[in-house]
Amino acid sequence: MMSASDAEIVGQCRAGDTEAFAELVQRNQDAVFNLVWSMTGNWHEAADITQETFIRAYRKLYSYKPEFSFKNWVLSIGANLTRNRFRSFSRRRRMQETLARIQAVPDEPAPEVRDEGLEPALARLPETLRTALILKHMEGLSYEEIARTLGIGLSAAKMRVARGRDELVSLLKSEREREK
């Protein structure tokens, strides 16, 4: 049995099948959460924004164009919501709040860490570079999809991924040097 495409499920939702949207959430929630978490560094904020992303997506289904990827569309909603929520905060203040929340909730399960040094190094990258790297290497998006998701040009998407990769390698090397 072949499962329906995202565009077909959106069509079902538009036709009045409100339960069909749950399948879209199931298929895409991990990608949205990972992106938002990479942008915020905060598990609770990421969970809240992910939920808000799907509420917004459901309300805006009429504006979704089936010729484009639903995943990219919902990722761009999540990225925009995250940027808007944290625009007024300085990066330092967000980091202080994140550390305070982590210390206040020691039993909270943390998202899976793939490499001990990778997550801290990623967190040290500027948000624009970190987001581009996450979209390219964790979500598997093409440069064209990254450009559409972030609302930037193709060359800017390529540059952000390359710069992010270079800075990440540099951070990881310097961390390993310090451990020696």
Contacts in CASP RR format, 6 or more apart in sequence:
PFRMAT RR
TARGET T0000
AUTHOR 0000-0000-0000
METHOD contacts of the structure
MODEL  1
MMSASDAEIVGQCRAGDTEAFAELVQRNQDAVFNLVWSMTGNWHEAADIT
QETFIRAYRKLYSYKPEFSFKNWVLSIGANLTRNRFRSFSRRRRMQETLA
RIQAVPDEPAPEVRDEGLEPALARLPETLRTALILKHMEGLSYEEIARTL
GIGLSAAKMRVARGRDELVSLLKSEREREK
4 12 0 8 1.000
4 23 0 8 1.000
6 24 0 8 1.000
6 27 0 8 1.000
6 28 0 8 1.000
6 69 0 8 1.000
6 70 0 8 1.000
6 71 0 8 1.000
7 66 0 8 1.000
7 70 0 8 1.000
9 20 0 8 1.000
9 21 0 8 1.000
9 23 0 8 1.000
9 24 0 8 1.000
10 24 0 8 1.000
10 61 0 8 1.000
10 64 0 8 1.000
10 66 0 8 1.000
10 70 0 8 1.000
11 20 0 8 1.000
11 66 0 8 1.000
12 20 0 8 1.000
13 20 0 8 1.000
13 21 0 8 1.000
13 24 0 8 1.000
13 58 0 8 1.000
13 61 0 8 1.000
14 61 0 8 1.000
14 62 0 8 1.000
21 54 0 8 1.000
21 58 0 8 1.000
21 61 0 8 1.000
24 54 0 8 1.000
24 57 0 8 1.000
24 70 0 8 1.000
24 74 0 8 1.000
25 54 0 8 1.000
27 71 0 8 1.000
28 70 0 8 1.000
28 71 0 8 1.000
28 74 0 8 1.000
28 75 0 8 1.000
29 50 0 8 1.000
29 54 0 8 1.000
31 71 0 8 1.000
31 74 0 8 1.000
31 75 0 8 1.000
31 139 0 8 1.000
32 50 0 8 1.000
32 53 0 8 1.000
32 54 0 8 1.000
32 74 0 8 1.000
32 75 0 8 1.000
32 78 0 8 1.000
33 46 0 8 1.000
33 47 0 8 1.000
33 50 0 8 1.000
34 111 0 8 1.000
34 134 0 8 1.000
34 138 0 8 1.000
34 139 0 8 1.000
35 75 0 8 1.000
35 78 0 8 1.000
35 79 0 8 1.000
35 82 0 8 1.000
35 131 0 8 1.000
35 134 0 8 1.000
35 135 0 8 1.000
35 139 0 8 1.000
36 45 0 8 1.000
36 46 0 8 1.000
36 49 0 8 1.000
36 50 0 8 1.000
36 53 0 8 1.000
36 78 0 8 1.000
36 79 0 8 1.000
36 81 0 8 1.000
36 82 0 8 1.000
37 43 0 8 1.000
37 46 0 8 1.000
37 111 0 8 1.000
38 122 0 8 1.000
38 130 0 8 1.000
38 131 0 8 1.000
38 134 0 8 1.000
38 138 0 8 1.000
39 79 0 8 1.000
39 82 0 8 1.000
39 83 0 8 1.000
39 86 0 8 1.000
39 127 0 8 1.000
39 130 0 8 1.000
39 131 0 8 1.000
40 46 0 8 1.000
40 49 0 8 1.000
40 82 0 8 1.000
40 86 0 8 1.000
40 94 0 8 1.000
40 98 0 8 1.000
41 98 0 8 1.000
41 123 0 8 1.000
42 94 0 8 1.000
42 97 0 8 1.000
42 98 0 8 1.000
42 101 0 8 1.000
43 108 0 8 1.000
43 110 0 8 1.000
43 111 0 8 1.000
44 101 0 8 1.000
44 108 0 8 1.000
45 85 0 8 1.000
49 78 0 8 1.000
49 81 0 8 1.000
49 82 0 8 1.000
49 85 0 8 1.000
50 78 0 8 1.000
52 81 0 8 1.000
53 74 0 8 1.000
53 77 0 8 1.000
53 78 0 8 1.000
53 81 0 8 1.000
54 74 0 8 1.000
56 77 0 8 1.000
56 78 0 8 1.000
56 81 0 8 1.000
57 64 0 8 1.000
57 73 0 8 1.000
57 74 0 8 1.000
57 77 0 8 1.000
60 77 0 8 1.000
64 70 0 8 1.000
64 73 0 8 1.000
65 73 0 8 1.000
68 148 0 8 1.000
69 145 0 8 1.000
71 139 0 8 1.000
72 141 0 8 1.000
72 145 0 8 1.000
72 148 0 8 1.000
72 149 0 8 1.000
75 135 0 8 1.000
75 139 0 8 1.000
75 141 0 8 1.000
75 149 0 8 1.000
76 148 0 8 1.000
76 149 0 8 1.000
76 150 0 8 1.000
76 151 0 8 1.000
79 131 0 8 1.000
79 149 0 8 1.000
79 150 0 8 1.000
86 94 0 8 1.000
91 127 0 8 1.000
102 108 0 8 1.000
113 119 0 8 1.000
117 172 0 8 1.000
117 175 0 8 1.000
118 172 0 8 1.000
120 175 0 8 1.000
121 168 0 8 1.000
121 171 0 8 1.000
121 172 0 8 1.000
121 175 0 8 1.000
122 130 0 8 1.000
122 133 0 8 1.000
122 134 0 8 1.000
122 168 0 8 1.000
123 130 0 8 1.000
124 171 0 8 1.000
125 133 0 8 1.000
125 164 0 8 1.000
125 167 0 8 1.000
125 168 0 8 1.000
125 171 0 8 1.000
128 160 0 8 1.000
129 160 0 8 1.000
129 163 0 8 1.000
129 164 0 8 1.000
129 167 0 8 1.000
130 164 0 8 1.000
131 150 0 8 1.000
131 160 0 8 1.000
132 146 0 8 1.000
132 150 0 8 1.000
132 157 0 8 1.000
132 160 0 8 1.000
132 161 0 8 1.000
132 164 0 8 1.000
133 160 0 8 1.000
133 161 0 8 1.000
133 164 0 8 1.000
133 165 0 8 1.000
133 168 0 8 1.000
135 141 0 8 1.000
135 145 0 8 1.000
135 146 0 8 1.000
135 149 0 8 1.000
135 150 0 8 1.000
136 143 0 8 1.000
136 146 0 8 1.000
136 161 0 8 1.000
141 149 0 8 1.000
143 154 0 8 1.000
143 157 0 8 1.000
143 158 0 8 1.000
143 161 0 8 1.000
144 154 0 8 1.000
144 157 0 8 1.000
146 152 0 8 1.000
146 157 0 8 1.000
146 160 0 8 1.000
146 161 0 8 1.000
147 153 0 8 1.000
147 154 0 8 1.000
147 156 0 8 1.000
147 157 0 8 1.000
150 157 0 8 1.000
150 160 0 8 1.000
152 160 0 8 1.000
END
